[in-house]
Structure formats: structure tokens, C-alpha cells
Amino acid sequence: MSSGRSGQWGRHRPDRRSTAAASHPTPSGASPPRPGAAPQRSARPSPQPPGTCRLPARGRARAGAGMGAWRTPWASWAPWALWVATWALAVGLEGAAPRATAVLLEEERPATFLTASVGEHVVFNCQLDFPHDIVIPYILRWNKGGRTVFSWYANVLTADEDYIGRVNLVSADPRYGKGSVNLTSIRETDSGWYECIVFFPNRTPSTRRNGTWYHLTVDAGTLLAIPPINQTTLEGQPAHFPCVTKDGSASVVWFKDGEELSTVTALNSRYYINPEGSLTIEPTDMTDPGEYTCVVTNGQGDRQTASAFLNVQYKAKVVYSPRERYLPYGRPGILDCHFRANPPLTNLRWEKDGFLFDPYNVQGVFYHRNGSLYFSKVDESHGGHYTCTPINELGTQGPSSPTEVIVQRAPVFTVTPHNLYFRKSGDTLELPCDAVDGSDRHRPSIVWFRKDGLPLPRDRVTFHNGNLTIQNLRDSDGGLYQCVASNEAATISSDTEVLIENAAPRAPYNLSAISDAGSVTLRWVPGSARPSGDYSVWYRPVESSEWHTMRVPTKGTTQATVSGLNSDRSYEFMVVSQDQQGDWMHSKRLQVKTKGSPAEDSSAQEFRSPLGSLQKAGPPRNVSVAPAPADAGWLVTWEPPEVGRDAIKRYTVHWSEGPDDTPHGRADTQETWVLVPHLPEDASYVFQVVATAHDNSAWASEKVALHVAGSRRMRALALGVAAGAAFLALAAAAGWYARRAFQRRAARAKEDGY
């Protein structure tokens, strides 16, 4: 059968075929085994197969002689009866084997030897084996020096006085057996032999000689005799941490969570250290739990430390309760109960207006896991005075003070500013704004901001009943402003724009950057131009004279990221804005160096790639620019490089204007064509296609020139010529008609004359 067993790391398993008990190396009253000594084995008969019985030689001889010499009737069946009785006894013993409890091992393994220093901890790993691998009730005992120092039964751990607070059963861990225990705060007196024994109280017999021996050697050191042990106490009661030194002249310093105790203000006047170095905290507070460490130092500079934990338990208590709580009408809301509890909370009771408030009986109200009330849709019926009472295993310190829940509606604007204001420098401007909450009983708070983040000129602004007045307007006052009205329920806002007439345009400024290995993110502050204008980013390597451009796709944004850059390389950046008149204004240049790429894996690997991917790529070929179908712009096409086309990550088309190659636009694509929108007429442009590889290396094609003629003037001239021709044709037709009419009248007159 399977038996209760003990051993280490699962190697101490019984032989399930064994049915005889072997003696243990250390029975009660006997000395423990010597280290390395061979285990003793009790004499036992060799196991027999079921249904057989082996008699002593003398008995077998006599039985044979008796049967051969005497032919009496009883002599003929007596051997068979004896054989049947023996077989029945063997079968009965075999059937009873599963009910045996603690069968000893055929071979006992040597004792386990452990070593620990004073103040440390050690785990005694004791494996248990149950009949048919089914856990049944058992009693676990650990003996030392002939007495039980700690035992476990039915989830109750009992420890000797010297081990209280220092020993615990190891929680479920696949590395340790069910009988394993953790001994903490090791002392010198803990040295010695320990025995792990298991009993099955519901079996007969409850146990046989079984168990595993462990020997603990404590490295005492030269300073610490008794280290501190873990403490659990009730709030208000004292907590005592021993720290006894061997050397009376050694100094002892205490720490809490790594901070010297003398600097912990929460413990001031509530702790003292006795002459031997032990710490006492009286009275304890719920803020005291933590790790306490004593550091012992002698005159020679030798140092030894030991730590223990303090756990302070108390009744559940409310630590904070607001007088008022505003919840938004028609929206979700939460009412919290601010409490602390150790042991953890077991129940939380709410009351409203003096009556029990059970969320399970109120539609639309639910419990959160922390006990808070959750209102899925707040309405007027949820207003009132609420109290909460937290409860744990120790009880409660009472309910919270009442919190008045006020159901408040979101604010509503009664006056808002116009969308746009035009003013001259030196004028005074008043921006109106006013709001009330939905119930018209409270006035929300009203605050004005500049949307570009700049502060308001406090020496020239005044606030009155929600209105903002700016005196002696300056060019810098132009921009977007926002009026924000808020209460405890919601926040609303209204925007307006101020434009200063005849104000000089200003380029973007305060340009800043954040670099990465292959990209740079730029941020800027818009100038006096409207923030909703267009922006472009110009950039180039510092050693290059050619600028690249990137159009910011979102209007009004003040941030852009330029990607596809080489790592560990310096670039120059500018932000260009376009004002209402179409003029471009450049910010100051900003030089930024990209970060280096992460270290590449240098481990040896086999690298396989398509043919040509390891070859150096070349520039795009046969670049051409032609009018797009349906007058949709200009179509730029090219052919990929002759070699290394698989290494190309993208193509970038740049086009610039004029003899000075002023950047006009760019477009990224993975195709071999790009559609460029309509270009301004009467201008010359230069197109170039750049191929960028996966390693960010780039190759540029030859430049292609394009002249866009002034088709508008040509169309106007053509229309003029056509109109003139039409006029001449009309005049000729009129002359011909008049001549025919004259000829008819002349002929008619001639006929009348005859």
C-alpha cells in the first residue's frame, strides 16, 4: 500500500510491494544517525507471492514423513487444510494492505543536513505520500530532542513556546512537500536534529515507525545571539522585537523599510530600544506595519543584520468622509467609502437618510468590488445623505459621517463670444461669456485661456461676470481664446479668434525636437498667422545643401514627425507656415542629431536572402514627367534600380521651383509612380526621385526639368481670337444679307418702272 512518508525533493518514496516494517534510524530514546552512516535494516522474511506458504525446513520434513508413514484419514486432509488456511490468511493480509497506514521504506536514505545563519530562515522539505494518492486526514509532527516543537492538524498549527511566530507550514508550492515547514529568525538554540512524522488518525493502526531526519547547523557568527521575529498584534497593543547581542559593547541601530527609525516621524515618542538592543513599539498604530531590521556593529567594524515583519490588525474603520458629493445628472456616478481594514473587509453596509440602502434592491445601482456605490444613470432620486459602515473579522469602529449627495446638472452657456473679432492695435476688446448649471440654481466657474498655451497679459486683462477684457491690444494678443465653464458635473467650452489688423505676420517659433534612432518629432508655437493654416517641415543633413520638405497633413497642428532618417546623424530643421495672403514664413533653424541604432545581435547565424538583396542598390531610372489624364495634374513615373530592387523600402519624389531649387513638395510611395497635383503656371520645376533602402541608405536619380506654361493667357488669347473671328463672320453675313436685300429692292423697282 501507499503510506505516509517523509523525505526530501520527492526521492524518499516507499516500495509499494513491501509489507514488513523496518526500524527507523532514530527511534524514541535512541541517538540520531551518524552523518553518512549506512541505514539499519530490521530482519524480515522475504516476501512471498500471494497464495503460498513456506514452512521451516524441519516442519516440512516432519510433514512429509508424517504423511508418508501414517495413512489415517485426518492425516490425508490435514496438510491440505493447513495449506488452504495459510492461503486464506495471505489473501486476507493482501486485501487489508490498503488499510495499513505508515509502511516503512525498504531502504532509509541518509538524513538531510541544513545550514543557516542567525536571523535567516530555512525550509525543512518533508514529502508526504497518501494511499492511492488520495489526501486523507493526517497529523504532522516535528520533533526535536524527544519533544514535539510544532505540529499541524486540520489547518491548525501548534508551536512550542520557543517557536511561536517563527514557524509556518509552507504554502502550496510544487517544489516542497505537504509536510514542509519554514523556520524563520534562526537562533543558535535551533541547532540540532529534527524529525518529520505523519499520523493518519482514521486508520488502524494510526502510524508505524516512519519519519525523516534533518540536522540543522546554525552559523552563529560573533555578534547576534537572538534575532527579531515576526510579530502580529492588535492596534494599540505593544510589539516587541528582540535583538540580543553577544558583545555588550556592540551598537544596535534599527531601521524600518530601509529608513533609520530615528527619522521615521510617525514613530516618534512611541518606540524605545532597551540596553540589550531589543525594540519595543507602544502603542502600535495601523501605519506601523513593515520590515524592521536591526544592525549590530562591534568595535572592530564587524556587522550583522537580521529582519522581521510587523503586522498590526485593527477593526475596519472609515478614514475619510466628504461632507458633499456632486453627481452628474443623467450620467454615471460613483460614491466611495474611504476605509481601512486589517484583516480584510468582510462586509460593507450603506444607509441613506437613516435607512438601510441595499443596491440589490435599487434599479441602476450596483456594488463595486471595493464597496463603492455605482450609479449607472444618476437622477434626482439618488440625492440624499449617505453613510457607510465597513466590517471585518474584528468588527467595525462605526459608520462614517453623513455625506450629502447633490445631483447636479451640467452647465449651459447663456452668453458666448462671437467666432471672430477684428481689432486694431491699442483698442480695448471685451469677450463675453456666461453660463449656469442645468437647474439654474448654481453658477459654474468660468475661466479664460489662450489655446496656444501662452499666458494672458495680467497687467492688461480684467475679468467680470465671466467676461474677459483686454486693454491696449498688441500684435501678440492675436490668436485663439477659449472660455471654459465647469462644475462638479461636467465641463464645457466655447472658442473665439482675435485678429489684430495691420499686424505684421510672424513665422512659427519656439521650435523643439525629440530624436529617435530613425526619426525626429518637432513641436512649435504658431506665429501671428491663424493656427489653422498650412505647415511644412524642411530638413536636410547638415553636410548637405539640398533641403527636403514634408507637408504637415493636418491643418492647425503644431507637431510633426519626420521619419526615415539615418541613425546617429545631424540634421537641420525648419518649420514653414503659409499666411492668409499665401506668403511662406520660415522659423529659425534647429539642429538635431538622431540617436544611434541599438546594438546588433553579434551571434553567429546563417543568413539566407533572395538573390540580389545583398547587392548594393542603385538610383531609380528613366524618370519622366507627363500631364496626367483628365487634367488631374502631373504624372511622375520611373523604373526601379537595375540591381538591389528588393532592398528598396520606399521612393521619395522631390520637386523644387525656380533656378534656386526652392523646395516645393515631396511625396513618399512604394510604387513606381506618383501623381503631383496642379502646379502654378509660368514656372519651371525640377523633379528628382530618391530610393531609400531598409538600412536607410539612399540613392537619387537624375533631375528632370519641367516648364509649366501660362495656359490661362493662352486660353484668353484663344478666346479673343475666336471672338474676333466670330464677330467678323457675323459682320460678313450681315453685309451679304444687306446686299441681297438691296438687290431685291432694286429689281422690284425696275419691274415697277416698266
SVG drawing of the C-alpha trace seen along z (x, -y; Angstrom):
<svg xmlns="http://www.w3.org/2000/svg" viewBox="-45 -104 84 150">
<polyline fill="none" stroke="black" stroke-width="0.4" points="0.0,0.0 1.0,-3.7 1.9,-5.1 2.7,-8.4 6.3,-9.1 8.8,-11.8 11.9,-12.8 13.3,-15.5 12.6,-16.5 10.3,-13.6 13.1,-10.9 12.1,-9.3 9.3,-7.0 8.2,-3.7 8.3,-0.4 4.6,0.4 5.4,4.1 6.8,4.0 4.5,5.2 7.0,5.5 8.2,2.7 11.8,1.6 13.3,-0.1 14.0,-3.8 17.5,-5.1 16.4,-7.2 13.6,-5.7 12.4,-7.5 15.1,-7.4 17.8,-6.4 20.5,-8.6 20.1,-10.0 22.1,-8.5 25.6,-9.5 26.3,-11.6 26.9,-9.3 26.2,-6.1 24.5,-3.3 20.9,-2.8 20.0,0.1 17.6,2.7 15.5,5.0 15.3,8.7 12.2,9.7 11.1,12.7 11.4,12.5 8.2,11.5 6.1,14.4 3.7,14.4 0.1,14.4 -1.4,17.9 1.9,19.6 3.2,20.5 6.8,21.5 7.3,23.7 10.5,24.2 12.7,27.0 12.2,29.1 8.4,28.7 8.4,29.6 10.4,32.8 8.2,33.8 5.1,33.1 6.4,35.2 7.4,38.0 4.1,37.9 2.0,38.1 4.2,40.9 4.1,43.1 0.6,42.6 -2.3,43.1 -5.0,42.1 -8.0,40.2 -7.2,36.9 -3.6,37.2 -4.6,37.2 -6.5,33.9 -4.6,32.1 -1.9,30.8 -4.4,29.6 -6.4,27.8 -3.2,26.2 -2.4,25.0 -5.9,23.6 -5.8,21.8 -2.4,20.3 -3.6,19.2 -6.7,17.6 -4.6,15.7 -2.3,14.5 -5.2,13.3 -6.7,11.6 -3.5,9.8 -3.2,8.7 -6.7,7.3 -6.0,5.5 -2.9,3.9 -4.6,0.8 -5.9,0.1 -2.4,0.1 -1.2,-3.4 2.5,-4.0 4.6,-1.4 8.3,-2.0 10.7,-2.0 12.8,0.9 15.8,-1.4 16.1,-4.5 18.0,-7.4 20.6,-9.4 19.5,-12.4 19.3,-15.8 21.8,-18.3 21.0,-22.0 22.9,-25.2 21.7,-28.7 23.0,-31.8 21.4,-33.6 18.5,-35.7 18.0,-33.8 15.3,-31.2 15.4,-27.6 12.8,-25.2 12.5,-21.6 11.2,-19.9 9.1,-16.9 7.3,-15.0 4.1,-13.1 2.6,-10.1 -1.1,-9.1 -2.8,-5.8 -3.8,-5.7 -2.7,-9.3 -5.9,-10.4 -5.4,-13.0 -6.9,-11.9 -6.9,-13.5 -3.4,-13.4 -1.4,-14.8 2.0,-16.2 4.5,-16.4 8.0,-17.8 10.1,-16.5 13.4,-17.9 15.3,-16.4 12.5,-13.9 9.7,-16.6 7.2,-17.9 8.2,-21.5 5.4,-22.1 2.6,-20.1 -0.2,-20.6 -3.7,-19.1 -6.9,-20.4 -5.3,-23.7 -4.2,-24.5 -0.5,-24.9 0.6,-24.5 4.2,-25.5 6.3,-25.3 6.9,-28.5 10.4,-29.0 9.0,-28.7 5.8,-30.8 5.8,-33.3 8.8,-31.7 7.4,-28.6 4.8,-28.2 3.7,-25.5 4.9,-26.1 2.1,-27.2 1.2,-25.2 4.5,-25.1 5.4,-22.3 9.0,-22.4 8.1,-21.4 6.1,-18.5 2.9,-18.9 4.8,-18.4 7.4,-21.2 7.7,-24.0 9.6,-27.3 11.6,-28.2 12.4,-32.0 14.6,-34.2 17.0,-31.4 18.7,-31.3 21.7,-29.4 19.4,-27.2 17.7,-26.0 20.7,-23.7 20.1,-20.0 18.2,-17.1 14.6,-17.4 12.2,-14.5 9.2,-14.8 6.5,-12.2 3.0,-11.8 0.0,-10.1 -3.3,-9.0 -5.9,-9.2 -8.7,-7.5 -6.6,-4.4 -5.7,-1.4 -3.0,-1.5 -2.6,-5.3 1.1,-5.0 4.1,-2.8 7.7,-3.7 8.2,-6.3 9.9,-9.7 12.8,-11.6 15.6,-13.1 17.1,-16.6 20.1,-18.2 20.3,-22.0 23.6,-23.7 23.4,-27.3 26.3,-29.6 26.0,-31.8 28.6,-34.4 30.2,-36.6 27.6,-39.4 23.9,-38.3 22.5,-35.9 18.7,-36.3 17.3,-37.9 13.9,-39.6 10.9,-37.5 7.7,-38.4 5.0,-40.0 1.3,-40.2 -0.5,-42.5 -3.7,-44.5 -3.6,-48.2 -2.9,-49.9 -1.0,-46.9 2.8,-46.8 5.1,-45.0 8.5,-43.7 11.3,-42.7 14.3,-41.1 17.8,-41.8 20.2,-40.4 23.9,-40.7 26.7,-38.6 29.0,-41.5 27.6,-44.0 29.7,-46.8 28.3,-46.4 26.0,-49.1 22.5,-48.4 20.7,-50.6 17.1,-49.8 15.6,-50.5 12.0,-50.4 11.7,-49.6 15.3,-50.7 14.9,-54.1 16.6,-54.7 14.0,-54.6 15.0,-57.9 14.0,-59.6 10.5,-58.0 8.3,-60.8 5.3,-58.5 7.1,-56.5 8.4,-59.5 7.8,-59.0 6.2,-55.6 9.3,-53.4 12.3,-52.7 15.4,-50.4 16.5,-48.7 20.2,-48.3 20.4,-44.8 19.3,-46.2 15.7,-45.0 13.0,-47.2 9.5,-47.9 6.8,-49.9 4.0,-51.0 1.2,-51.7 1.1,-50.3 -0.7,-52.2 -2.2,-51.0 0.7,-52.8 3.4,-50.8 3.4,-47.6 6.6,-47.0 10.0,-45.3 12.1,-46.1 15.9,-45.5 18.4,-45.6 22.0,-46.2 24.7,-45.1 28.2,-46.6 31.2,-45.9 34.3,-47.9 36.2,-46.0 33.7,-47.1 32.1,-43.7 28.5,-43.9 25.5,-41.6 21.8,-42.2 18.5,-40.5 15.0,-41.5 11.4,-40.7 7.9,-42.0 5.3,-43.7 1.6,-43.2 -0.9,-45.4 -4.5,-44.3 -7.5,-46.5 -11.2,-46.8 -12.4,-48.2 -12.6,-52.0 -13.6,-54.9 -10.6,-57.2 -12.3,-60.0 -15.8,-61.1 -16.6,-64.2 -19.4,-66.5 -20.7,-66.8 -20.5,-64.8 -21.8,-66.1 -23.0,-63.5 -23.8,-64.5 -27.4,-64.2 -28.1,-61.6 -24.5,-60.3 -22.7,-57.5 -21.5,-58.4 -19.6,-56.7 -19.9,-57.2 -16.8,-55.9 -16.4,-54.7 -12.9,-55.5 -11.9,-52.9 -9.0,-50.7 -9.3,-47.2 -6.8,-44.5 -7.9,-41.7 -9.5,-42.4 -13.1,-43.7 -15.8,-41.1 -18.9,-43.3 -19.9,-46.9 -23.2,-48.4 -24.7,-51.6 -27.5,-53.7 -29.4,-56.6 -31.3,-59.1 -31.1,-56.8 -32.5,-53.7 -30.6,-50.6 -29.7,-51.1 -29.3,-47.8 -28.1,-48.3 -29.5,-44.9 -33.0,-46.3 -32.4,-49.6 -32.5,-49.6 -29.5,-51.1 -27.3,-51.0 -24.5,-48.4 -21.7,-47.5 -18.1,-47.8 -15.6,-45.3 -14.2,-47.8 -17.7,-48.5 -18.3,-51.8 -21.8,-52.5 -22.0,-52.8 -25.0,-54.7 -25.3,-53.8 -27.5,-56.9 -27.9,-59.5 -31.3,-61.0 -32.9,-63.2 -34.0,-60.2 -30.3,-59.5 -29.8,-62.7 -29.7,-62.4 -27.5,-61.7 -25.4,-58.5 -23.3,-56.7 -21.2,-53.6 -20.1,-51.1 -17.1,-48.8 -16.8,-45.5 -14.0,-42.8 -13.4,-39.8 -12.5,-42.0 -15.7,-44.2 -16.1,-47.8 -15.2,-51.2 -18.6,-52.6 -20.2,-54.3 -18.9,-57.3 -20.2,-60.8 -23.0,-61.6 -22.2,-62.6 -24.7,-64.7 -25.1,-63.6 -26.2,-66.5 -27.4,-65.7 -26.1,-68.5 -26.8,-69.1 -24.1,-70.0 -23.5,-73.7 -25.1,-75.5 -23.8,-78.7 -26.2,-81.7 -23.7,-84.0 -20.9,-83.0 -18.4,-85.1 -18.5,-85.6 -16.4,-83.3 -14.1,-86.2 -13.1,-89.6 -11.1,-92.2 -9.4,-94.9 -6.6,-97.4 -3.6,-97.8 -4.3,-99.9 -8.0,-99.1 -9.9,-97.6 -11.6,-94.2 -14.3,-92.6 -15.0,-88.9 -18.4,-88.0 -19.1,-84.6 -21.6,-83.4 -23.1,-80.1 -25.4,-78.5 -26.0,-74.8 -28.9,-72.9 -31.1,-73.6 -30.3,-77.3 -29.5,-77.1 -25.8,-77.3 -23.3,-79.3 -20.4,-77.3 -16.8,-78.6 -15.7,-80.4 -12.1,-80.6 -10.4,-82.0 -7.4,-80.5 -5.3,-81.1 -5.4,-77.9 -1.7,-78.3 -0.7,-77.9 0.6,-81.4 -0.3,-83.2 -2.8,-86.1 -1.2,-89.6 -2.4,-90.0 -1.4,-93.7 -3.9,-94.4 -6.8,-91.9 -9.7,-92.0 -12.5,-89.5 -16.1,-90.4 -19.1,-88.1 -17.3,-85.7 -16.3,-88.4 -12.7,-88.9 -11.5,-92.4 -8.1,-93.1 -6.9,-96.7 -4.3,-98.3 -4.3,-95.5 -1.0,-94.4 0.0,-92.3 0.9,-89.5 -2.7,-89.3 -3.9,-87.8 -4.9,-84.1 -7.5,-81.7 -9.1,-82.1 -11.3,-79.7 -14.0,-80.2 -14.3,-77.2 -17.4,-76.7 -17.3,-73.8 -18.9,-72.5 -18.8,-69.1 -20.9,-67.5 -19.2,-68.5 -17.0,-71.0 -18.0,-72.8 -16.0,-75.3 -16.5,-77.9 -13.8,-79.2 -13.2,-82.6 -10.5,-84.1 -8.9,-87.5 -7.2,-89.1 -5.2,-92.3 -5.5,-94.4 -2.2,-95.5 -0.3,-93.2 3.0,-92.0 3.0,-88.3 5.2,-86.1 6.8,-82.7 6.5,-79.7 8.8,-79.9 10.0,-78.0 10.9,-75.1 11.8,-72.0 12.6,-68.4 12.7,-64.8 15.0,-62.5 15.0,-58.7 17.2,-56.3 15.4,-57.0 13.0,-59.8 12.6,-63.3 9.4,-64.7 9.1,-68.5 6.9,-70.9 6.5,-74.6 4.3,-77.6 2.3,-79.2 3.1,-82.8 0.5,-85.5 -0.8,-83.6 -4.0,-81.7 -3.2,-78.3 -5.5,-76.6 -3.0,-77.5 -0.7,-75.1 2.7,-74.0 5.6,-72.2 8.8,-70.9 12.1,-71.4 15.0,-69.3 18.4,-68.2 21.7,-66.6 24.0,-69.3 26.6,-68.4 24.1,-68.6 22.9,-71.7 19.7,-70.2 16.6,-70.7 13.8,-68.0 10.3,-69.0 7.4,-67.3 3.9,-68.7 2.1,-68.5 -1.2,-66.8 -3.4,-68.1 -4.2,-71.8 -3.7,-73.7 -1.4,-71.0 1.8,-72.2 3.6,-68.8 5.1,-66.6 7.3,-63.6 10.0,-63.2 10.8,-59.5 13.2,-57.6 16.3,-59.4 19.7,-57.9 20.7,-57.0 23.5,-58.9 23.4,-61.7 22.9,-65.5 20.1,-67.3 18.8,-70.8 15.1,-71.5 12.8,-74.5 9.0,-74.8 7.4,-76.9 3.9,-78.4 1.7,-79.9 -0.4,-83.0 -3.7,-84.2 -2.0,-86.0 -0.2,-82.8 3.2,-84.0 5.6,-81.5 7.4,-82.3 10.3,-80.2 11.1,-79.5 14.6,-79.6 16.8,-76.6 17.2,-73.8 20.0,-71.3 19.2,-67.8 21.2,-64.6 19.4,-61.3 20.1,-58.6 22.4,-55.7 20.7,-52.4 20.5,-49.6 23.4,-47.2 23.0,-44.5 23.0,-40.8 26.5,-39.5 25.7,-35.9 26.6,-33.6 23.6,-32.9 23.0,-31.6 21.6,-34.3 19.6,-33.5 18.2,-36.2 16.8,-36.4 19.2,-36.9 20.3,-40.5 19.2,-41.6 22.8,-41.7 23.8,-43.7 24.2,-47.4 21.1,-49.1 21.2,-51.9 19.2,-55.0 15.8,-55.0 16.0,-55.0 14.2,-56.7 12.3,-59.4 9.7,-61.2 7.0,-63.8 3.9,-64.0 0.4,-65.5 -2.0,-63.2 -5.2,-62.0 -8.3,-64.2 -6.2,-67.2 -5.6,-65.7 -2.1,-67.1 1.3,-65.7 2.2,-62.0 5.8,-61.2 7.0,-57.7 10.3,-55.8 11.8,-52.4 13.4,-50.6 17.2,-50.2 18.8,-47.6 20.2,-45.8 19.1,-45.6 15.5,-46.4 14.4,-44.0 16.3,-46.1 14.3,-49.3 12.0,-50.3 10.3,-53.3 10.7,-56.0 10.5,-59.7 9.7,-62.2 11.0,-65.8 10.1,-68.8 11.5,-72.3 10.8,-75.6 12.9,-78.2 16.6,-78.4 17.5,-78.4 15.7,-75.0 13.3,-76.2 11.6,-73.1 8.0,-72.9 6.8,-69.5 7.6,-65.8 5.7,-62.5 6.6,-59.0 5.4,-55.9 6.3,-52.2 5.1,-52.2 6.9,-53.5 4.7,-56.5 3.3,-59.5 0.5,-61.9 1.5,-65.5 -1.4,-68.0 -1.7,-71.0 1.4,-73.2 1.4,-77.0 1.8,-78.1 4.5,-80.2 7.2,-78.5 10.0,-75.9 10.3,-72.9 12.9,-70.2 11.9,-66.6 14.1,-64.0 13.3,-60.5 15.2,-59.1 15.3,-55.4 15.7,-54.5 16.8,-51.0 15.9,-49.2 19.2,-50.2 18.2,-53.9 20.9,-54.3 19.6,-56.4 20.3,-56.8 19.0,-59.8 18.0,-59.7 19.0,-62.3 17.0,-65.6 14.2,-66.1 13.2,-69.7 9.6,-70.8 8.2,-74.1 4.6,-74.8 3.4,-77.3 0.8,-80.1 -2.2,-78.3 -4.5,-80.9 -3.2,-83.6 -3.1,-81.3 -6.7,-80.4 -7.6,-84.1 -5.8,-84.9 -7.5,-82.0 -10.9,-83.1 -10.2,-86.7 -9.2,-85.4 -12.2,-83.2 -14.5,-86.1 -12.9,-88.3 -13.4,-85.7 -16.9,-85.2 -17.5,-89.0 -16.0,-89.2 -18.1,-86.3 -21.2,-87.9 -20.3,-91.2 -19.7,-89.4 -23.0,-87.6 -24.8,-90.9 -23.2,-92.6 -24.2,-89.8 -27.7,-89.9 -27.9,-93.7 -26.5,-93.4 -29.1,-90.7 -31.9,-92.9 -30.7,-95.9 -30.6,-93.8 -34.1,-92.6 -35.4,-96.1 -33.6,-97.3 -35.1,-94.6 -38.6,-95.2 -38.3,-98.9 -37.1,-98.2 -40.1,-96.0 -42.4,-98.7 -40.8,-101.2 -41.7,-99.0"/>
</svg>
